[in-house]
Structures are given as structure tokens and as C-alpha cells.
Amino acid sequence: MKANRLASYHLRIALMLFSYFQYMKAKYILLYFCMLAFILSLTPAEAKAQSKPISLNPANPHYFLYKNKPTVLITSGEHYGAVLNTDFDYTTYVDELQSKGLNLTRTFSGSYVEPSNAFNISKNTLAPGPGKFLCPWKRSNVPGYAGGGNKFDLSKWDEAYFKRLKDFVAAARSKGVIVEFTLFCPFYGDEQWMLSPMNGRNNVNGIDTMPRTDVYTLDKNRRLLAVQEKLVHKIVSELKDDDNVMYEICNEPYFGGVTMEWQHHIAEVITEAEKDFPFKHLITQNIANAHAKIKDPFPGVSVFNFHYAWPPVTVAMNYQLNKAIGDNETGFRGNSDSTYRMEGWRFILAGGSLYNNLDYSFTAGNEKGTYHYPSTQPGGGSDSLRMQLSFLKKFIEGFDFIHMNPDSSLISKGSLLRAEATVLARPGKQYAVYFYGTLPSSFELHLPPGKYLLSWMDTKTGEYKNRKVITSSNCKVTASPPAYTGDMALRIIRKKANQY
């Protein structure tokens, strides 16, 4: 509608100009076209309005809404250095995500950076090479930064950083990729704190030295709180019009002395910074590794994230909150693709809406995900894993998942013997089932009376097998799975008249 109104507006202007000039001499024709070009470059205020960012879906807030489309976020992404590491070619990277149909990436702001040997990660993108670290604050003329080069001035912004940030977000948006922007990260050890621009040793602002565990508090961090608040305001201002951004308060705040009061304060700062925006961005909060029951959730938070959420019990524990639940970091359980494929399938089919594997095949110089990392790497990632996760995304998007919820009534407990099933369902209409383990040769499905289309999907190839129509007359149907190894998905859709 806006596009139509804009075209009508331009047409009216053009016709008025033409009427005015049509009786004038030919020598004014050039002037006419110059003025027309100028007018066409102008846009009514309504067309310049901020686009609505990704949001919780009002029809089912366990999921997202983006560009008016029900959305789940699934990816296997780089280790968060796409913006702060100037060696990293993020254009090639987001192209690779799009080629697999993946739609999420996570990136750190630059208030935190890692040494090259951190966590035994080879070619870590969060550990830029000499002279390749870019952060929001401008370098001073004073040498002495622990990572090489001059110290930082926390009172001045580095416009090169914000140019790169905005270009990265725009590149991601053009490929349909959502950016979860992580504002802060705890310092797991002194080796990370020694490299932070916020450390008094690394800036020229007279910030007192302090333990790393005092940095993310309201009462112990000296003047750093004001610095952090200004950073949040600056980033929120710069990304105001980007509809593919959501803000994570802090990565893994359950380490390094991060207080809950400080997290809530930062959420309030984001909210305050956006108070006059026509649309607000989602705020995400990292709750725990594995699982935890969320108590007294902060009202400003819309997405609750967990790390290494295997098995996905945390979804059921917090489903009553009616907010999106994410597994927004995993990747410390070895190199095998199957580990992270299975974690992703179980989490999404349990009712989660966001899954992000740490993909160590993405490095500077290997932005297509082609790095052959050593077996000592803590996690995995590969072209084949990204493809397998694309099958998961296509599978769930093949349902009207907005009207589905976790279901435990489809299959009797114990009937699967050595296998487990995770089910999303709209009872009597559609069922999305993920099997993990070894299924018996047959088992019972509890389906309301009617005819249903059953299709088994190989999660490793995306191929559907054993498509058939079954009839439920007494709410019990016998299902026989095809041969498979490890895991398999089942699609059940109520058959419409004349549907094959």
C-alpha cells in the first residue's frame, strides 16, 4: 500500500510540472527534467518510517513474525567475530547461510575480544590478528593497548566500526538473515579482561583498575556503567531502522560476576533508548547452560536463550511464559555432525523457536565454511551439517506451526522401547514428529478418526520415504517406520477430500 501511495504521489507531482512547462520553450526542457529528478528523489514522510523489526508472533508468541511471515530461526553460524574482526568477509558468509536456507547469525559488539588460544578454538574469529580488531571506541594517540596498537578513548566513537556494523546488518538483511547482536560478554578469565577496551589499562579515560568480576555490576564498576549505557544508546540509535536485529543483553551472564540487577538495567536502557521509536526491537536474555526454570522474568525480555540445551527439557519447563525459547549456542560436544543435527531437531520439535550451532568451519579466509579444523576443536560444523539443518527448517516450515504445540498424547509412553519421540501437534489436523534412537518395527499412533497422509523423512538427506494414507477409525493406528540409522522425522497431515 505504501508503494502505491508513493507512486501516486510522484505521478501527481510529475503531471503538475508537465502542465506548468508544456507551453514553455524547448530551452526549459532540461530544467524541467532536472526538477523532476529532484522531486522523485524526495519521499513522503510515511515512506521513510521505520520498518517493523522481527517480533514475537501475536498468534503464538513462542514463535517469531518477520515480514508478516511466521518464522523460526535456525542456523550453524560463525563464532561471533563477523564485525569486530576486519579480516572476516561477512558478505561471503551470509551468502553461504542463505544458500542453505539458514536465517540467523549472532555477533559480539567488540566490548569483549579473545586471545588466539581461547577455548582451544583454531582460527577463532573472536580473536582477530594484529591490527585487525575493530570496536565501537576510537583509538587514541597513546600507545599501549594490550592487544597491540594504541589505547582506546571511551568518550569517542570509531565511525569505521559503525559503518562496518551497519553494512554487515544490511548484508544479512538482504539475504533474509536475522542478527542477534550481543552487547556484552563476561570475562571468563583475566586473559580476556586484559584485552577489553573497558579495562583501565587499555584506555585513556582514567577508568580505575578493577577485578573482572566487578565490570557488570551496578555498584562496583566505577564509571564503566555510564560508558556501557552510552554504548547501548549509540548502537540502538545506529540500528534503529534495521528490521533484522534483536539485542541480547549479555552472553552467558552466569559467569564472571554479572548481576541480575545489571542485566535488568541494561534491558531498561535499551527500552529507554527506543521509547520514541514507532517499533521496538526484541530483547533477548541468556538464562543458563542446559536448562533452568525462569523465575520472575523481566518484562522487557521477549526471548529466553539457553546454551547446550540437550536434552531440550528447558522448553517444557518454561513454555508457560508464552515467550520464544532459544538454544542460541551449542558446539562443545565434539566434531560429529549428528550430535548437533539431533540437538537441533529435538529442540525445535520440543517447541523451541531458535537454534544456533557454533560452526568452526567458518574462519577469516574460509567464510564459505570450508575450514578443515583439527579434531581437537571443541565442536564441529560443516557444509553437510548446514544442509541437514536446512532440512529441519524446511520440515517445520512445511507445517502451520503457529497453531501447533508440544504434544504427548500421540504415542504411548514405553511403546517405542529404545527410542524417544518429540512431537508438535495441532490435534486431529497435523503432527510433526522426531524420533531419536532405535524404533520397533511397528508402534501405535493415537489419532482422532479420519484419514491421514504419513510421510517419513530421512533427516540426513531430506528425502521422504514410505508415503501412505492411513485411516483411523478407533483412534488407534499402527505405524511401521522405514529402515534408518539414529534419527527420523514423521509428517502426519489430515487428508483433505480428493487429496492423494
C-alpha positions as CSV (number, residue, x, y, z in Angstrom):
1,M,0.0,0.0,0.0
2,K,2.8,2.4,0.8
3,A,4.4,1.7,-2.5
4,N,1.2,2.5,-4.3
5,R,0.7,5.8,-2.4
6,L,4.3,6.7,-3.1
7,A,3.9,6.1,-6.9
8,S,0.6,8.1,-6.9
9,Y,2.4,11.0,-5.1
10,H,5.2,11.1,-7.6
11,L,2.8,10.9,-10.6
12,R,0.8,13.9,-9.3
13,I,3.9,15.9,-9.0
14,A,5.1,15.0,-12.4
15,L,1.8,15.9,-14.0
16,M,1.7,19.3,-12.3
17,L,5.2,20.0,-13.5
18,F,4.4,18.9,-17.0
19,S,1.3,21.1,-17.1
20,Y,3.4,24.1,-16.0
21,F,6.1,23.5,-18.6
22,Q,4.2,22.3,-21.6
23,Y,3.7,25.8,-23.0
24,M,7.3,26.9,-22.3
25,K,10.1,27.0,-24.9
26,A,12.3,24.0,-25.5
27,K,15.2,25.6,-23.8
28,Y,13.5,24.9,-20.5
29,I,13.1,21.2,-21.1
30,L,16.4,20.4,-19.4
31,L,15.4,22.4,-16.4
32,Y,12.1,20.5,-16.3
33,F,13.8,17.1,-16.2
34,C,16.3,18.3,-13.5
35,M,13.5,19.4,-11.3
36,L,11.6,16.2,-11.9
37,A,14.6,14.1,-10.9
38,F,14.9,16.1,-7.7
39,I,11.2,15.7,-6.9
40,L,11.4,11.9,-7.5
41,S,14.3,11.7,-5.1
42,L,12.1,13.1,-2.3
43,T,10.0,10.6,-0.3
44,P,6.9,11.3,1.7
45,A,7.4,11.0,5.5
46,E,5.3,7.9,5.7
47,A,7.6,6.0,3.3
48,K,10.6,6.8,5.5
49,A,9.1,5.3,8.5
50,Q,11.0,2.6,10.4
51,S,10.2,-1.0,9.2
52,K,8.7,-3.3,11.8
53,P,11.5,-5.4,13.2
54,I,11.3,-9.1,13.8
55,S,8.8,-9.7,16.7
56,L,7.0,-12.3,18.6
57,N,4.2,-13.8,16.6
58,P,0.9,-12.5,18.1
59,A,-0.9,-15.7,17.0
60,N,1.6,-17.8,19.0
61,P,4.4,-15.9,20.9
62,H,6.5,-19.0,21.2
63,Y,7.5,-18.2,17.6
64,F,8.6,-15.1,15.6
65,L,7.0,-12.9,12.9
66,Y,9.2,-11.4,10.3
67,K,8.0,-9.5,7.2
68,N,4.5,-10.8,8.1
69,K,5.6,-14.4,7.9
70,P,5.6,-16.9,10.8
71,T,9.3,-17.6,11.5
72,V,11.7,-20.0,13.3
73,L,15.4,-19.1,13.4
74,I,17.8,-21.9,12.6
75,T,21.5,-21.7,11.8
76,S,25.0,-23.0,12.1
77,G,27.0,-19.8,12.4
78,E,30.4,-18.4,12.9
79,H,31.9,-17.7,16.3
80,Y,30.7,-14.1,16.7
81,G,33.5,-12.1,15.2
82,A,32.0,-11.1,11.9
83,V,32.0,-7.3,12.7
84,L,34.9,-6.9,15.1
85,N,37.4,-8.9,13.0
86,T,38.2,-6.9,9.9
87,D,39.8,-9.9,8.2
88,F,36.3,-11.6,8.1
89,D,34.4,-11.3,4.8
90,Y,30.8,-11.2,6.1
91,T,29.3,-10.9,2.6
92,T,30.5,-14.3,1.6
93,Y,29.5,-15.6,5.0
94,V,25.8,-14.5,4.8
95,D,25.7,-15.7,1.2
96,E,26.6,-19.2,2.5
97,L,23.9,-19.1,5.1
98,Q,21.3,-18.1,2.6
99,S,22.4,-20.8,0.2
100,K,21.4,-23.3,2.9
101,G,18.2,-21.6,3.8
102,L,19.5,-20.6,7.2
103,N,18.4,-17.3,8.7
104,L,20.3,-16.4,11.8
105,T,23.7,-15.2,12.9
106,R,25.0,-14.0,16.2
107,T,27.7,-11.3,16.6
108,F,29.5,-9.6,19.5
109,S,29.8,-5.9,19.8
110,G,33.6,-5.6,20.5
111,S,33.4,-4.8,24.2
112,Y,34.9,-8.3,24.6
113,V,37.6,-10.0,22.5
114,E,39.5,-13.2,22.9
115,P,43.2,-14.2,22.8
116,S,44.1,-16.6,19.9
117,N,44.3,-19.7,22.2
118,A,40.9,-19.2,23.9
119,F,38.9,-22.4,24.5
120,N,41.2,-24.3,22.1
121,I,39.4,-22.9,19.1
122,S,41.6,-22.9,15.9
123,K,41.4,-19.7,13.8
124,N,38.9,-18.2,16.2
125,T,37.0,-15.3,14.6
126,L,36.7,-13.7,18.1
127,A,40.5,-13.5,18.2
128,P,41.5,-11.0,15.4
129,G,45.0,-10.9,14.1
130,P,47.4,-8.0,14.8
131,G,45.8,-4.7,13.8
132,K,42.5,-6.3,12.8
133,F,40.4,-5.6,15.9
134,L,37.7,-3.0,15.4
135,C,35.5,-1.9,18.2
136,P,32.9,0.9,18.9
137,W,35.5,3.1,20.6
138,K,38.1,5.1,18.7
139,R,41.8,4.6,19.2
140,S,43.7,7.4,20.9
141,N,47.2,8.7,20.1
142,V,48.6,6.9,23.1
143,P,50.3,3.5,22.6
144,G,49.9,0.6,25.0
145,Y,46.8,-1.5,24.2
146,A,47.5,-5.0,25.4
147,G,46.4,-6.4,22.0
148,G,48.7,-4.2,20.1
149,G,48.5,-0.6,18.8
150,N,47.1,2.5,20.6
151,K,44.8,2.6,23.6
152,F,41.1,3.4,23.2
153,D,39.2,6.6,24.0
154,L,35.9,5.5,25.6
155,S,34.5,9.1,25.0
156,K,34.8,8.9,21.2
157,W,33.2,6.6,18.6
158,D,35.0,4.9,15.8
159,E,32.9,5.6,12.8
160,A,34.7,2.9,10.8
161,Y,33.2,0.4,13.2
162,F,29.7,1.7,12.9
163,K,30.0,1.8,9.1
164,R,31.1,-1.9,9.1
165,L,28.3,-2.8,11.6
166,K,25.6,-1.2,9.5
167,D,27.0,-2.7,6.3
168,F,27.1,-6.2,8.0
169,V,23.5,-5.9,9.1
170,A,22.4,-4.7,5.7
171,A,24.2,-7.6,4.0
172,A,22.5,-10.0,6.4
173,R,19.1,-8.4,5.8
174,S,19.5,-8.7,2.0
175,K,19.9,-12.5,2.5
176,G,17.0,-12.9,4.9
177,V,19.3,-13.4,7.9
178,I,18.4,-12.1,11.4
179,V,21.3,-10.7,13.5
180,E,21.3,-11.4,17.2
181,F,23.5,-8.6,18.4
182,T,25.2,-9.4,21.7
183,L,26.1,-6.2,23.6
184,F,28.3,-7.6,26.3
185,C,30.1,-10.8,27.4
186,P,31.6,-11.7,30.8
187,F,35.3,-12.2,31.2
188,Y,35.9,-15.9,31.9
189,G,39.4,-15.3,32.9
190,D,42.0,-12.4,33.2
191,E,43.3,-13.2,29.7
192,Q,40.0,-11.9,28.2
193,W,39.8,-8.9,30.6
194,M,43.3,-7.9,29.8
195,L,42.2,-7.4,26.1
196,S,39.0,-5.5,26.8
197,P,38.9,-1.8,25.8
198,M,36.9,-1.2,29.0
199,N,39.9,-2.3,31.1
200,G,41.5,0.9,32.5
201,R,44.9,-0.3,31.3
202,N,43.6,-0.2,27.7
203,N,42.0,3.2,27.6
204,V,42.9,6.9,28.2
205,N,39.8,7.8,30.3
206,G,41.2,7.3,33.8
207,I,39.0,4.3,34.5
208,D,40.1,2.7,37.7
209,T,41.5,-0.8,37.6
210,M,39.1,-3.4,39.0
211,P,38.6,-7.1,39.1
212,R,36.9,-8.6,36.0
213,T,34.0,-9.7,38.2
214,D,33.1,-6.1,39.0
215,V,32.6,-5.0,35.4
216,Y,28.9,-5.9,35.1
217,T,27.5,-4.6,38.3
218,L,25.7,-1.5,39.3
219,D,27.7,-0.6,42.4
220,K,31.3,-1.8,41.8
221,N,32.2,-0.8,38.3
222,R,33.3,2.7,39.0
223,R,32.5,4.8,35.9
224,L,32.1,2.0,33.5
225,L,28.3,1.8,33.9
226,A,28.0,5.2,32.2
227,V,30.3,4.0,29.4
228,Q,28.1,0.9,28.9
229,E,24.9,2.9,28.9
230,K,26.3,5.3,26.2
231,L,27.4,2.3,24.1
232,V,23.9,0.8,24.3
233,H,22.3,4.1,23.2
234,K,24.7,4.5,20.4
235,I,24.2,1.0,19.0
236,V,20.4,1.2,19.3
237,S,20.4,4.6,17.6
238,E,22.6,3.3,14.7
239,L,20.5,0.2,14.1
240,K,17.1,1.9,14.6
241,D,15.9,1.3,11.1
242,D,17.2,-2.3,10.8
243,D,14.3,-4.7,11.0
244,N,16.5,-7.8,11.1
245,V,18.1,-7.1,14.5
246,M,17.4,-8.2,18.1
247,Y,19.5,-7.3,21.1
248,E,21.0,-9.8,23.5
249,I,21.9,-8.2,26.9
250,C,24.9,-10.4,27.7
251,N,26.4,-13.7,26.6
252,E,26.5,-16.3,29.4
253,P,25.9,-13.9,32.3
254,Y,26.0,-16.7,34.8
255,F,29.8,-16.5,34.6
256,G,32.2,-13.7,35.6
257,G,30.2,-11.9,38.3
258,V,27.4,-10.5,36.1
259,T,24.5,-9.5,38.3
260,M,20.8,-9.8,37.5
261,E,20.3,-6.2,38.6
262,W,22.8,-5.1,36.0
263,Q,21.1,-7.2,33.3
264,H,17.7,-5.7,34.0
265,H,19.3,-2.2,34.0
266,I,20.7,-2.8,30.5
267,A,17.3,-4.0,29.3
268,E,15.8,-0.8,30.7
269,V,18.5,1.2,28.9
270,I,17.5,-0.5,25.6
271,T,13.8,0.2,26.3
272,E,14.5,3.8,27.1
273,A,16.7,4.3,24.0
274,E,13.8,3.0,21.9
275,K,10.9,4.8,23.7
276,D,10.2,7.1,20.8
277,F,10.6,4.5,18.1
278,P,7.4,3.5,16.3
279,F,8.5,-0.1,16.6
280,K,10.7,-1.8,19.2
281,H,13.4,-4.4,18.7
282,L,13.2,-7.7,20.6
283,I,15.4,-8.0,23.7
284,T,16.9,-11.5,24.4
285,Q,18.3,-12.8,27.6
286,N,20.7,-15.7,28.1
287,I,19.4,-17.7,31.1
288,A,21.6,-20.8,31.7
289,N,23.6,-23.6,30.2
290,A,21.5,-26.7,29.7
291,H,18.2,-25.8,31.5
292,A,16.7,-23.8,34.3
293,K,13.3,-22.7,35.5
294,I,12.9,-19.0,34.8
295,K,11.6,-17.2,37.9
296,D,10.3,-13.6,37.8
297,P,11.1,-13.0,34.2
298,F,12.0,-9.4,33.3
299,P,9.0,-7.8,31.5
300,G,11.2,-6.2,28.8
301,V,12.7,-9.5,27.7
302,S,10.9,-11.4,24.8
303,V,13.3,-14.2,24.0
304,F,14.9,-16.5,26.7
305,N,18.0,-18.2,25.4
306,F,19.9,-21.3,26.7
307,H,23.2,-22.8,25.7
308,Y,24.0,-26.5,25.2
309,A,20.3,-27.3,25.8
310,W,20.5,-31.1,25.4
311,P,18.1,-32.7,26.0
312,P,15.6,-29.8,25.5
313,V,13.8,-30.1,28.8
314,T,14.1,-26.3,29.3
315,V,11.4,-25.7,26.7
316,A,8.7,-27.5,28.6
317,M,10.0,-26.0,31.9
318,N,9.3,-22.5,30.6
319,Y,6.7,-22.9,28.0
320,Q,4.0,-21.3,30.1
321,L,5.8,-18.0,29.8
322,N,4.4,-17.7,26.3
323,K,7.7,-16.3,25.0
324,A,10.3,-17.6,22.5
325,I,12.7,-20.1,23.8
326,G,16.1,-20.5,22.1
327,D,19.2,-22.7,22.1
328,N,21.4,-20.0,20.8
329,E,24.7,-21.6,21.4
330,T,25.9,-25.2,21.2
331,G,29.1,-26.8,19.9
332,F,31.3,-28.1,22.7
333,R,30.4,-31.8,22.3
334,G,32.9,-32.9,19.7
335,N,33.1,-32.7,15.9
336,S,30.3,-35.1,14.8
337,D,27.5,-33.6,12.6
338,S,25.0,-36.0,14.1
339,T,25.4,-34.5,17.6
340,Y,24.2,-31.1,16.5
341,R,21.7,-32.2,14.0
342,M,19.9,-34.3,16.6
343,E,20.1,-31.4,19.2
344,G,18.6,-29.0,16.7
345,W,15.7,-31.4,15.7
346,R,14.8,-32.2,19.3
347,F,14.9,-28.6,20.4
348,I,12.7,-27.3,17.6
349,L,10.3,-30.2,17.7
350,A,10.0,-29.7,21.5
351,G,8.6,-26.2,20.9
352,G,11.7,-24.1,20.7
353,S,12.0,-21.4,18.1
354,L,15.7,-20.6,17.8
355,Y,18.7,-22.9,17.2
356,N,22.3,-21.9,16.6
357,N,25.2,-24.3,16.3
358,L,28.7,-22.9,16.7
359,D,30.2,-23.7,13.3
360,Y,34.0,-23.8,13.4
361,S,34.3,-24.3,9.7
362,F,33.8,-20.5,9.3
363,T,37.0,-18.6,9.8
364,A,38.6,-15.5,8.3
365,G,39.7,-16.7,4.8
366,N,37.1,-19.6,5.0
367,E,33.9,-17.6,5.0
368,K,32.1,-20.3,2.9
369,G,32.6,-22.7,5.8
370,T,35.4,-24.7,4.2
371,Y,38.0,-24.7,7.0
372,H,39.2,-28.2,7.9
373,Y,39.6,-27.7,11.6
374,P,41.6,-30.1,13.8
375,S,39.9,-32.9,15.7
376,T,40.9,-31.1,19.0
377,Q,38.3,-28.4,18.2
378,P,35.7,-28.3,20.9
379,G,32.8,-28.5,18.4
380,G,32.0,-29.1,14.8
381,G,30.3,-27.6,11.8
382,S,30.4,-28.4,8.1
383,D,28.6,-28.0,4.8
384,S,26.8,-31.2,5.4
385,L,25.6,-30.2,8.8
386,R,24.3,-26.9,7.5
387,M,22.4,-28.8,4.8
388,Q,20.9,-31.1,7.4
389,L,19.8,-28.2,9.5
390,S,18.2,-26.7,6.3
391,F,16.1,-29.9,6.1
392,L,14.9,-29.3,9.7
393,K,13.9,-25.7,8.7
394,K,12.1,-26.8,5.6
395,F,10.4,-29.6,7.6
396,I,9.0,-27.3,10.3
397,E,8.1,-24.6,7.7
398,G,6.0,-27.2,5.9
399,F,3.5,-27.1,8.7
400,D,1.2,-24.4,10.0
401,F,3.4,-24.5,13.1
402,I,2.0,-21.3,14.6
403,H,-1.1,-23.4,15.6
404,M,1.0,-26.3,16.9
405,N,2.1,-27.0,20.5
406,P,4.1,-29.8,22.2
407,D,2.1,-33.0,22.4
408,S,2.5,-36.1,24.5
409,S,-0.7,-37.9,23.5
410,L,0.2,-39.1,20.0
411,I,2.4,-42.0,21.1
412,S,2.0,-44.0,24.3
413,K,5.0,-43.9,26.7
414,G,7.0,-47.1,26.6
415,S,5.7,-48.2,23.2
416,L,8.8,-47.0,21.4
417,L,11.1,-49.3,23.5
418,R,14.6,-47.9,22.8
419,A,13.6,-44.8,21.0
420,E,12.2,-41.4,22.1
421,A,9.7,-39.2,20.2
422,T,9.3,-35.4,20.3
423,V,6.0,-34.1,18.9
424,L,4.5,-30.8,17.9
425,A,0.8,-31.1,17.1
426,R,-2.5,-29.5,16.2
427,P,-4.5,-32.5,17.3
428,G,-6.6,-34.0,14.5
429,K,-5.0,-31.7,11.9
430,Q,-1.2,-32.1,11.7
431,Y,1.7,-33.7,13.6
432,A,5.4,-33.1,13.3
433,V,7.3,-36.0,15.0
434,Y,11.0,-36.5,15.5
435,F,12.3,-40.0,16.5
436,Y,15.7,-40.4,18.2
437,G,17.1,-43.9,18.8
438,T,16.0,-47.3,17.5
439,L,12.3,-47.7,16.7
440,P,10.5,-51.0,16.9
441,S,9.2,-52.5,13.7
442,S,5.7,-51.1,14.4
443,F,4.0,-49.0,17.1
444,E,0.7,-47.3,17.7
445,L,-0.4,-43.7,16.9
446,H,-3.4,-42.2,18.7
447,L,-5.2,-40.2,16.1
448,P,-8.8,-38.9,16.0
449,P,-11.0,-40.7,13.4
450,G,-10.2,-39.8,9.8
451,K,-7.7,-40.3,7.0
452,Y,-4.2,-39.0,7.3
453,L,-1.2,-38.7,5.0
454,L,2.0,-40.1,6.6
455,S,5.5,-39.3,5.2
456,W,8.8,-40.4,6.8
457,M,11.8,-38.0,6.3
458,D,15.4,-39.0,6.4
459,T,17.0,-36.2,8.4
460,K,20.4,-36.7,6.8
461,T,19.3,-36.4,3.2
462,G,15.9,-34.6,3.4
463,E,14.4,-37.4,1.3
464,Y,10.8,-38.5,2.1
465,K,10.0,-42.2,2.2
466,N,7.1,-44.6,2.7
467,R,4.4,-42.1,1.9
468,K,1.0,-43.6,2.5
469,V,-2.6,-42.9,3.5
470,I,-3.9,-44.4,6.8
471,T,-7.4,-44.5,8.3
472,S,-8.1,-44.1,12.0
473,S,-11.5,-45.4,13.0
474,N,-11.0,-46.2,16.7
475,C,-8.3,-43.6,17.5
476,K,-5.5,-46.2,17.1
477,V,-3.3,-46.7,14.0
478,T,-0.3,-48.9,13.5
479,A,2.7,-47.2,12.0
480,S,5.7,-49.0,10.5
481,P,8.9,-46.9,10.0
482,P,11.4,-47.5,7.2
483,A,14.9,-48.6,7.9
484,Y,17.0,-45.7,9.3
485,T,20.0,-45.0,11.5
486,G,20.0,-42.7,14.5
487,D,17.0,-40.5,13.8
488,M,14.0,-40.0,11.6
489,A,11.1,-37.5,11.2
490,L,7.5,-38.2,10.5
491,R,4.9,-35.8,9.0
492,I,1.2,-36.5,9.6
493,I,-1.4,-34.4,7.9
494,R,-5.1,-34.9,7.9
495,K,-6.2,-35.8,4.4
496,K,-8.5,-33.5,2.6
497,A,-11.1,-34.6,0.1
498,N,-9.6,-35.6,-3.3
499,Q,-6.1,-35.3,-1.9
500,Y,-3.6,-38.1,-2.7
